[in-house]
């Protein structure tokens, strides 16, 4: 279940080193559109969940796979450039 997955992830995250970076990214397209694709990301440091980045991009005429790759890349670049 979704709840169990969340608990399992948090248990794993609690075992990671304090300065570990967690980056979540996604790419998506509206189901009623073949031109509206977007990419988004959110990142935080360690168990304290100190936010280091968040963002989104509109990617007209891109495939969802490309949006997902773009979100992962942009999120990682932003997190590594953060001052946190």
N, C-alpha and C positions, 0 to 999 in steps of 0.2 A: 504494500500500500504506500501511498505518498507520505503518510505520517511516519511509517516505519523507515522509509528511505531517508527522511530528514533526520531522524534520531540516529540512524546508522552513520550518516555522513558526519554529524556533529561529534559522535564518539570518535570517529577516525580523525577529524580535524583537531580534536583536543590532544591527540598524541603527536601532532606535528610540532616542530620547533617554533618558538614564539614569534620569530620574524618571517615565518612562511607567508608567501603571497597566495591568495586565493583569487582567481579570475574566472568570472562566469561570463559567457558570451552567447549570442544567438543571432541568427539571421532568419528573416521570415518574409512572407509575401501575403498580401491580402488575398483571400480565396476568390474574390470577384474581380481581380485585376491581374493583368499580365505585365504591368509596367511598374507597380508600386512595391519595391523590395526595400527592406531596411535591415540595418545591423545595429546591435546594441551590446553594451558590456558594463560590468560592474566589478570592481576589485577592492579587496581589503587586505590588510596585513594582520596576520596572527589571530589568535583566539579572541583578542579584544575587539576584533572587527573594526579596526581603524580604517575608515574609507580612504583609498588612495586614488581611485579613478571611477568615473562613470561617464557614459556618453552614448551617442547614437548618431547614425548617418542614414540619409536617404540615398538609395542606390538605384536610380531608375534604370530599367532594362537590364538588370543583373539577375543571374540565377540565385536561388536560395543558397546553394553551396558556396558561391562567391561571396555572398553577404556574410555567411558564417565565418569564412576564412578572414574576411576583412575585419569583422568584429574582434576576432581573436588577436589578430595582428595589431590593430589600433589600440585595443585594450592593453595589451602587453607593453607596447611602446609608451603609452600614457602612464602606466603604472611604474615603469622603470624610470621615467622622467619626473615622477612626482617627488615632492620634497619631504614626504613622510618618512 
